[in-house]
Amino acid sequence: KGLCGAAGTAGHPLPVVGNAVKNHQLKALVQVAESGSIRAAARTMNLCQSALTKSLRELEEELGVELMTRSYKGIEFTDAGQTLLTRARLALALLDKAQDEIALQRGGAGVHVSIAVTPLVGIRVLPQVLLEFERIHTAPRINLSEGFLTTLIPQLIDGRLDFAVALADSASLPFELAFEAIGPVASAVAGRRDHPLAGARTWAELSDAKWVLNLTAGSQGNNLLNWLNAQGIGEPRDTIRCDSPLLMLELMQRTDRLSIGPALLFSDPLIGQGIQRIDVQPLPRPMELGLITLRGIPLSRAARQLASMIVRHLRHSPPRA
């Protein structure tokens, strides 16, 4: 038995069903995932708990599988539940976008776009892009987040993001995502001004250096470690893993820790204040910056305009060195 009484097994594939899954059932499923419990989800949706449980029970009975179970950790989704949850989020997000576009066509309120970009895009082109976008759309609602692959990939797949502009290896992305290359991004090793190793030119001279690196999937830090191992140089012995660009820059400015990142980021007069590049050679090949979207799903008119502006500005101001 599943959480709501439906028969089935966690790994069982979703069968063909006779009746369409209802919108309110998908909303209930997603809200339980967001809230972590049926009670909290019911409170958020202004429903009584029994009504929400009934909706979920009917959904499980319609599909013939259990979607979630209750354990000491709280609500846990089965494999079938996770599959449906991902598609439910996407379906609801697409429906919301369609309703927003229709409302806009009828003279409704401003547009809503959710995107993720790397810090390099933020300093390089985003300010002028937003000014241009705001000349077309009055008071647009824009949700902006960091362009880390570990977070943006699931958010693109389930519709929480319209698009992302980030560093990526297109061959490593899930099939559901499309990648439009914009240009290569050169990396650089850097540390604080007057760093004791500022004059280093070889990796041997950096053998005892301390590092702070972003090691998330697809990051230049992760790319560096893979390259060092491939070259037979070996990974640094003392590395702090840091997923926050701000904290990474703070540690670089205030300690002797080195890092690797986009060369243009360290050269920026504001972001790179107190930081200098260390011209060690050789370096890993430049990574590709690109526009990442959900394959086969058209962007809304506003998202398409914003994406085109970002790509155009980046290509007119290539993020190379």
C-alpha positions as CSV (number, residue, x, y, z in Angstrom):
1,K,0.0,0.0,0.0
2,G,1.1,3.5,-0.7
3,L,0.8,6.5,1.5
4,C,-2.7,7.2,0.4
5,G,-3.8,3.6,0.0
6,A,-3.0,2.9,-3.6
7,A,-1.5,-0.5,-4.6
8,G,1.8,-0.6,-6.5
9,T,5.5,-0.8,-6.2
10,A,8.1,2.0,-6.0
11,G,9.9,1.1,-9.2
12,H,6.8,0.1,-11.2
13,P,6.5,2.1,-14.5
14,L,3.5,4.4,-14.9
15,P,0.7,2.5,-16.8
16,V,-1.6,3.8,-19.5
17,V,-4.7,5.3,-17.8
18,G,-8.1,6.0,-19.0
19,N,-8.8,9.3,-17.5
20,A,-6.7,12.5,-17.6
21,V,-4.8,13.5,-14.4
22,K,-6.4,16.6,-13.0
23,N,-4.8,19.9,-12.5
24,H,-5.6,20.1,-8.8
25,Q,-4.0,16.7,-8.2
26,L,-0.8,17.8,-9.8
27,K,-0.9,21.0,-7.7
28,A,-1.4,18.9,-4.5
29,L,1.5,16.6,-5.4
30,V,3.9,19.6,-6.0
31,Q,2.8,21.4,-2.9
32,V,3.5,18.3,-0.7
33,A,7.0,18.2,-2.2
34,E,7.5,21.9,-1.5
35,S,6.1,21.8,2.0
36,G,7.5,18.4,3.1
37,S,4.2,17.1,4.6
38,I,0.5,16.7,3.8
39,R,-0.5,18.8,6.8
40,A,1.8,21.8,5.8
41,A,0.7,21.5,2.1
42,A,-3.0,21.5,3.1
43,R,-2.4,24.6,5.2
44,T,-0.6,26.4,2.3
45,M,-3.4,25.5,-0.1
46,N,-6.1,26.5,2.4
47,L,-7.6,23.0,2.3
48,C,-8.5,20.6,5.0
49,Q,-6.0,17.7,5.4
50,S,-8.6,15.1,4.5
51,A,-9.4,16.8,1.2
52,L,-5.8,16.9,0.1
53,T,-5.3,13.3,1.2
54,K,-8.3,12.3,-0.9
55,S,-6.9,14.1,-4.0
56,L,-3.6,12.3,-3.6
57,R,-5.3,9.0,-3.1
58,E,-7.4,9.4,-6.2
59,L,-4.2,10.3,-8.2
60,E,-2.5,7.1,-6.9
61,E,-5.6,5.0,-7.7
62,E,-5.8,6.5,-11.2
63,L,-2.1,5.7,-12.0
64,G,-2.1,2.4,-10.2
65,V,1.1,3.1,-8.3
66,E,2.2,4.5,-5.0
67,L,3.7,8.0,-5.4
68,M,5.0,8.6,-1.8
69,T,5.6,7.0,1.5
70,R,5.9,8.2,5.0
71,S,9.0,7.4,7.0
72,Y,10.9,8.8,10.0
73,K,12.3,11.4,7.6
74,G,8.9,12.6,6.6
75,I,7.3,12.3,3.1
76,E,9.5,10.4,0.6
77,F,8.6,10.1,-3.1
78,T,8.9,6.7,-4.9
79,D,10.6,6.4,-8.2
80,A,7.2,6.8,-9.9
81,G,6.4,9.7,-7.7
82,Q,9.7,11.5,-8.6
83,T,9.0,11.0,-12.3
84,L,5.5,12.4,-12.0
85,L,6.7,15.2,-9.7
86,T,9.2,16.4,-12.3
87,R,6.7,16.4,-15.1
88,A,4.0,17.9,-12.9
89,R,6.2,20.9,-12.0
90,L,7.0,21.4,-15.7
91,A,3.3,21.1,-16.8
92,L,2.2,23.6,-14.1
93,A,5.0,26.0,-15.0
94,L,4.2,25.9,-18.7
95,L,0.5,26.5,-17.9
96,D,1.4,29.5,-15.7
97,K,3.6,30.9,-18.5
98,A,0.8,30.5,-21.0
99,Q,-1.7,32.2,-18.7
100,D,0.8,35.1,-18.2
101,E,1.3,35.5,-22.0
102,I,-2.5,35.5,-22.6
103,A,-3.0,38.1,-19.8
104,L,-0.2,40.2,-21.3
105,Q,-1.8,40.0,-24.8
106,R,-5.1,41.3,-23.2
107,G,-3.3,44.3,-21.6
108,G,-2.5,42.7,-18.3
109,A,0.4,43.3,-15.9
110,G,4.1,43.0,-16.6
111,V,6.0,39.9,-17.8
112,H,7.6,37.3,-15.5
113,V,11.0,35.7,-16.4
114,S,13.2,33.4,-14.3
115,I,16.8,32.9,-15.3
116,A,20.2,31.8,-14.0
117,V,23.5,33.3,-15.1
118,T,27.1,33.0,-14.2
119,P,28.8,35.9,-12.3
120,L,30.8,36.7,-15.5
121,V,27.5,37.4,-17.4
122,G,26.3,39.4,-14.4
123,I,29.2,41.8,-14.5
124,R,29.8,41.7,-18.3
125,V,26.4,42.4,-19.9
126,L,23.5,42.0,-17.4
127,P,23.2,45.7,-16.3
128,Q,22.9,47.0,-19.9
129,V,20.7,44.1,-20.9
130,L,18.2,44.8,-18.1
131,L,18.1,48.5,-19.0
132,E,17.3,47.5,-22.6
133,F,14.7,45.0,-21.5
134,E,12.9,47.5,-19.2
135,R,12.5,49.9,-22.1
136,I,10.4,47.3,-23.8
137,H,8.5,45.9,-20.7
138,T,7.3,48.1,-17.9
139,A,8.1,46.7,-14.4
140,P,9.1,43.2,-15.4
141,R,9.2,40.5,-12.7
142,I,12.7,38.9,-13.1
143,N,13.9,36.1,-10.9
144,L,17.7,35.9,-11.0
145,S,19.9,33.1,-9.6
146,E,23.5,31.8,-9.9
147,G,24.3,29.8,-12.9
148,F,25.6,26.6,-11.2
149,L,24.8,23.4,-13.2
150,T,24.0,21.4,-10.1
151,T,21.0,23.7,-9.4
152,L,20.0,25.0,-12.8
153,I,19.7,21.6,-14.5
154,P,16.8,20.3,-12.3
155,Q,15.2,23.8,-12.3
156,L,15.2,23.9,-16.1
157,I,13.9,20.4,-16.5
158,D,10.9,21.0,-14.1
159,G,10.2,24.5,-15.5
160,R,11.2,26.7,-12.6
161,L,13.8,28.4,-14.9
162,D,13.1,29.8,-18.4
163,F,16.7,29.6,-19.4
164,A,20.3,29.8,-18.2
165,V,23.5,31.2,-19.5
166,A,26.4,29.2,-18.0
167,L,29.6,27.3,-18.5
168,A,28.9,23.8,-19.6
169,D,30.1,20.8,-21.6
170,S,27.2,20.3,-24.0
171,A,28.0,16.6,-24.3
172,S,27.6,16.1,-20.6
173,L,24.2,17.8,-20.3
174,P,21.0,15.7,-20.0
175,F,19.2,15.0,-23.3
176,E,16.3,17.2,-22.2
177,L,18.4,20.3,-22.4
178,A,19.6,22.2,-25.5
179,F,22.9,24.2,-25.5
180,E,23.6,27.1,-27.9
181,A,27.3,28.0,-27.7
182,I,28.1,31.7,-27.2
183,G,31.9,31.7,-26.9
184,P,34.9,30.3,-25.0
185,V,35.8,31.6,-21.6
186,A,39.5,31.7,-20.7
187,S,40.5,30.9,-17.1
188,A,43.2,32.4,-14.9
189,V,44.8,31.5,-11.6
190,A,44.7,34.4,-9.2
191,G,45.4,35.5,-5.6
192,R,45.6,38.6,-3.5
193,R,47.8,41.5,-4.5
194,D,51.5,41.0,-3.4
195,H,50.9,37.3,-2.9
196,P,54.1,35.4,-2.1
197,L,53.6,33.3,-5.2
198,A,52.6,36.2,-7.5
199,G,55.8,35.5,-9.7
200,A,55.1,31.8,-10.2
201,R,55.1,30.7,-13.8
202,T,55.0,26.9,-13.5
203,W,52.7,24.4,-11.6
204,A,55.8,23.1,-9.8
205,E,56.1,26.5,-8.1
206,L,52.5,26.2,-6.9
207,S,52.9,22.7,-5.4
208,D,52.5,23.9,-1.8
209,A,49.9,26.5,-2.5
210,K,46.6,26.7,-0.6
211,W,43.5,26.9,-2.7
212,V,39.8,27.8,-2.5
213,L,37.8,26.4,-5.4
214,N,34.2,26.0,-6.6
215,L,34.0,22.3,-7.3
216,T,30.4,22.0,-8.5
217,A,29.8,20.1,-11.7
218,G,30.8,22.0,-14.7
219,S,32.8,24.7,-12.8
220,Q,36.2,25.9,-13.7
221,G,37.5,24.6,-10.4
222,N,36.2,21.1,-11.1
223,N,37.6,21.4,-14.6
224,L,41.0,22.4,-13.2
225,L,41.2,19.3,-10.9
226,N,40.4,17.0,-13.8
227,W,43.0,18.7,-16.0
228,L,45.7,18.5,-13.3
229,N,45.1,14.8,-12.8
230,A,45.1,14.2,-16.6
231,Q,48.5,16.1,-16.8
232,G,50.0,14.0,-14.0
233,I,50.4,17.1,-11.9
234,G,48.0,15.9,-9.2
235,E,45.4,17.8,-7.1
236,P,46.4,20.5,-4.6
237,R,46.9,19.1,-1.1
238,D,45.1,21.9,0.7
239,T,41.8,23.0,-0.9
240,I,38.7,24.6,0.6
241,R,35.6,23.8,-1.4
242,C,33.5,26.9,-1.8
243,D,30.3,27.2,-3.9
244,S,29.8,31.0,-3.2
245,P,31.7,33.4,-5.5
246,L,31.5,36.1,-2.9
247,L,33.0,34.0,-0.1
248,M,35.7,32.7,-2.6
249,L,36.7,36.2,-3.5
250,E,36.8,37.2,0.2
251,L,39.1,34.4,1.0
252,M,41.3,35.2,-2.0
253,Q,41.6,38.9,-0.9
254,R,42.1,38.3,2.8
255,T,44.3,35.1,2.9
256,D,47.0,33.4,0.8
257,R,44.6,31.1,-0.9
258,L,44.6,30.9,-4.7
259,S,41.7,30.1,-7.0
260,I,40.9,29.7,-10.7
261,G,38.0,31.5,-12.5
262,P,37.2,33.5,-15.6
263,A,40.1,35.8,-16.4
264,L,37.7,38.7,-17.1
265,L,36.1,38.3,-13.6
266,F,39.4,38.8,-11.9
267,S,40.2,41.8,-14.2
268,D,37.0,43.6,-13.3
269,P,37.8,46.8,-11.3
270,L,35.1,46.1,-8.7
271,I,34.9,42.3,-8.4
272,G,38.7,41.9,-8.8
273,Q,39.7,44.6,-6.4
274,G,42.7,43.5,-4.4
275,I,43.2,40.5,-6.7
276,Q,45.9,39.8,-9.2
277,R,46.3,37.1,-11.9
278,I,49.2,34.7,-11.6
279,D,50.5,33.8,-15.0
280,V,51.2,30.2,-14.5
281,Q,51.3,28.0,-17.7
282,P,49.9,25.9,-19.2
283,L,46.2,26.2,-18.3
284,P,43.2,24.0,-19.1
285,R,41.4,24.7,-22.4
286,P,38.8,27.5,-22.2
287,M,35.3,26.3,-21.3
288,E,32.3,27.1,-23.4
289,L,29.7,29.7,-22.3
290,G,26.2,29.0,-23.7
291,L,22.5,29.5,-23.6
292,I,20.8,26.4,-22.0
293,T,17.1,25.8,-22.5
294,L,14.6,23.0,-22.3
295,R,14.7,21.1,-25.5
296,G,11.5,21.2,-27.6
297,I,9.8,23.7,-25.3
298,P,9.5,27.2,-26.8
299,L,10.4,30.2,-24.6
300,S,7.8,32.8,-23.8
301,R,8.0,35.9,-25.9
302,A,9.5,37.9,-23.0
303,A,12.0,35.1,-22.1
304,R,13.0,34.8,-25.8
305,Q,13.6,38.6,-26.0
306,L,15.7,38.6,-22.8
307,A,17.8,35.6,-23.9
308,S,18.4,37.2,-27.4
309,M,19.6,40.4,-25.7
310,I,22.0,38.5,-23.4
311,V,23.5,36.5,-26.3
312,R,23.8,39.5,-28.6
313,H,25.6,41.6,-26.0
314,L,27.9,38.7,-25.1
315,R,28.8,38.1,-28.8
316,H,29.5,41.8,-29.2
317,S,31.7,41.7,-26.1
318,P,33.3,38.2,-26.2
319,P,34.1,36.8,-22.7
320,R,37.5,35.5,-23.6
321,A,40.4,37.1,-21.8
